[in-house]
């Protein structure tokens, strides 16, 4: 269990980072490249936070790229077919994806943890195959994909900066949503189910609707992240369902702190900066090894993630003082 004092403090991390994120683009030396890195970082903060929210109900997913990709496809197709602004299509596509997420949850809601995770992994593979080689390929473009509307048209002055602040606002709204949900009675019920489902049932909590709710919300926000990514790049293809897309939010959440609000934010920022930094230094393939070693070290020495580092340092300092007495 995470101490209550630590739980309260860890809510400050996302707020602080969002304030920093709002200031960064206007600092001297900022360029379009750095803005692009920050935009992708924000998108994956949304994605990782959505995946992490699912774990609060004791559920896990190894195929969240299915919802990430479906959000991109549904949103872009709605925008193209109906000619509506992409920002509206994003939420329409997210609603459809959330419905699919609930349906998937209904078929395997009684499965525990990684059994459910394997089902979601299989679902991601199936969806990718259907889009590429099935009768849907003439709509989705198969492996070739198709161009997607930009969130902010290039004709708008400072479009990249405007896009950045739009995505920052969505990221802030997503984190606030999870914050309020976790502090509500829903959050308490999810925590009870995660810790001991049998005891939760004995207390009068029906786990099924709460698990489905968590699955639906997670799929909804994940779909928004997927739509934002394809809109940023202006293109979508089945590669969006790749296995790596499913594993990145897991890596970010575990690195930052699984089961905490701040964990996905901290993990995404640290891993993204390390990833881009190593790439800038010429370590193209070596960075996979560095990230892997870092993840192993965190799991062994900081099982609660980087957000627990200040607390861990305090404990070490206290132990040293006690030994010196």
N, C-alpha and C positions, 0 to 999 in steps of 0.2 A: 504493500500500500504506500502511496505517496503522501508524506506528511501534509497536513492542512496548510501550514504556514508556507510550505514550498508551492503548493497549488495556488495560493493567493499571489505569491510573488511572480510566478511564471506567466501570469496574465499581463505583466508589464512589458515583457519582451516584444510581443507583436506590436503593441502600441508604439513603443520606442522605435522599432524598425520601420514602421509605416511613416513616422514623422521624418526619420532620416531619408526614407525613400522619396518623400515629397520635396525635400530640399536638394537632393543630389543633382537632378537635371539642370538646376540653375546655377550650380557652382562653376567657377572658371575651369576650363579644360575639358568639360563634358563634350562628347562627340556623338554622332549618330551610331557609331559602333557600340559605345557604352550604353546608349539608350536601348539598343536592340538587346544587349545582354540583360539589362534591367527588366525589360518587357518580358523576356522569356523566363526570367527569375520569378517575376510576379505571377505569371501563368502557372508555373509549376508550384508556387506556394499555394495557389488556389487548389490545384490538383492534389497535392500532397495532404493538404488540410482536409479535403473531401475524403480521401482514402483513410486518413487517420480517424475521422469521425466514425467510420464503420467499426473500427476496433473498440470504440467505447461500448459497443453492444456485445462484445465478445466474438465478433465475426471478423474473418479475414478474407482478402481477395488477392489472387495471383493473376487476375485477368481484367483489371480495371481499365486497361487500354481499350476494351470493348466499348465501354461507356464514353471514354475520351474520344474515340474515333466516331462513334455513332452521333455524338454531339456535333462534331465537325460536319459529318455528312448530312444529317437532318437539317441543321441550321443553314448550310450553304444551299441545299436543294430547295428549301422553303423560300430563301431569298431569291433564288434564280427563277423558280416556277411561278411564284406569286408577285415578284417584283417589289417586295417590301424591304425597308431598310434592314441592314444586317443586324443591327443592335436589337431589333424586335425579333428577327428570325432566331437569334441566339437563344432567347428564352422560350420561344415556341419549340425549338429543337430539343432544348433541355427538358421540357415537360414530357415530350414523347419518350425521350431516353429514360426519364425517371419512371414512366409507366412500364417500360420494358424491364427496368431494374427491379421493380416491385414484383413483376411476373416471375423473373428469375428467382427472386427471394422466396416467393410462394412455393416454388417447386423443391427448394432445398433448405427452407428456413429451419427445419429440425436437425439439419446436419451441424456438427460442431466444428468450429474453427477451421483447420486446414483441410478438412473434407470439403467444406464449402469453398475454400480457396481453390481447390483443384477443379471444382465444377465451374467456377468463374474463369479459370484458365482455359478450360475446354471451350467455354462459350466464346471467348475472344478468338480462338482459332477457327471456330465454326463461322463466326461473323465475317472474318477476313476472307475465308474461302468463298462464302456466298457472294460477297461483293466483287470478287475477282473473276470467278468462273461460272457463276450461275446466270439465270435469266435477268438478274439485276445489273449485269455488267454494262448493258447498253445505256443504263441510267447513270451508273457510277463511274463509267469510263474504264473499268477494269484496272489493270496495273498502271495504266497511263494517268488515271485521275482526271481532274479538270480544274480550271482556274476558279478562284473564289474572290468575292468582293472584299475589299478592304473595310475594316471597321471605320476608319476615317479616310475618305478619298484623298489620293495624292494631290489633288488640285487644291486642297485646303492648305493655307499657309501654316508651316510648322506642323504638318500632319503627324509626324512620328512623335513629337512631343505631346500633342493632343491625345494621340492614341495611348501613350504612356500613362497620362493622368486618368484617362477613362478606365484603363485596366487596373490602375492603382485603386480607384474608387470601388471597382468590383471586388478586388482583393480585400479591401477594408470591410466591405459589406459582408463578404463571405465569412471572414473571421469573426465579425460581430454576430452574425447569425449563429455560428457554432458556439460562441461565448454564451449567448442568451439561452440557447437550447440546453447546454450543459449545466447552466446554473438553475434551470427550471426543474419542474417535477419530472419532465421527460428525461433530463440528464440523470436525476437520481434513480429513476427506474432502469435506465440503461446501465448505470454503474452496478446496481443490484444484480441485474441479469449477468453482467460480465463476471462479477466476483463469484456468484453461486446461483445458478439458474434454478436449482431445486428449492433453495431457501426463498428465492424471489417468488416462485410459484406459491409456496406455503404462506407468504405474506400477502397473497392476493393479487400479485402482478402477473398478468398474462404476457409471456415473453414474445409471442408471435407478432402482435401488432406493432410492438416497439421495435422489433428486429426489422420488420418490413418498412417501418418509418425511417429507420437509420439507413437501410439499403436505398430507399427512394431518394432521400435527401443527398446521400453520398453520390448517387448516380446523376442527380440533377446538377449539382455543383461541378462534378467531374465533366459533364457534358458542356457546361459553360466554358471551362478551361480548354477543352478540345476545340470548341468553336473559335475561341479567341486565338488559339495558336494558328489554325488554318487561315484565319482572317489576316493575321500578321504576315504570314508568308505569302498569302495570296494564291495558295494552291493546296489541293488535297489529293492524296493517293492512299492505297491500302497499307502503306508503310506505317501509317498512324496507329495501326493495330499491332505493331511489332512487340516482341517479348520485352525488349528494353524499355518500352514505354510503360509497360505494366510494373517493371521492377524499380524504376526511378522513384516513385512516391514512397515505396517501401524503404529504400535506402535513405531518402531524405528524412522520413519520420523516425526511423531507428537511430540515425545519426543525431538528430536534434533531441529526440525524447519521445518514444512511443507512448501514446495515451495522454499527451499533454497538449494544450492549445498552442503553446509556443514551439513545441518540438518541430513540426513541419516547416515553420518559418525559419528557425535557426538552422536546421539541417539543410534546407534548400539554399540558403544564403552561403553557408560555409562550403558545401560541396560544389556549388556553382562557381564561386570565386576561385576555389582550388582547381577546379576543372579548367576554367578559362585561363587561369594563371599559368598552369603547367603547359597548356597548349601554346601560350605566348612564348614560353621558354623553349619550345621545340620538343616537348615530351608528349608526342601524339599518342603513342600506344602505352608508354610507361605510366601515363596517368591512370589507366585502368588498374594497374598494380598498386599504385599509391592509394587510390580510393578504396580498393579491396583491403589493403593492410589497415588503413584508418578505420574502416568499418569493423574489422575483427578486433582491433584494440579497444574500440568504444564498447563493443558487446561484452568484452572480458572485463575491462576496468571501469567502464561507465555504463552499466546496463540500463540506467534511466536516461541516457543520452547527454548531450552537451549542456542542456539546460540545467542539469544537476551538478555541473562542474563547480559553481561557486559554493554550493552546499558541501560538496566533496572536499574542496580545498579547506573549508572551515573545519571539517572533521579531522583532516590531516594535521592542521595547525594545532587543534586542540589536543590531539594525540601526542604531538611533539612536546607541547607544553607540559602535559601530564608526565611524560617520561623524564623531563628535565627537573621535575620537582624532587 
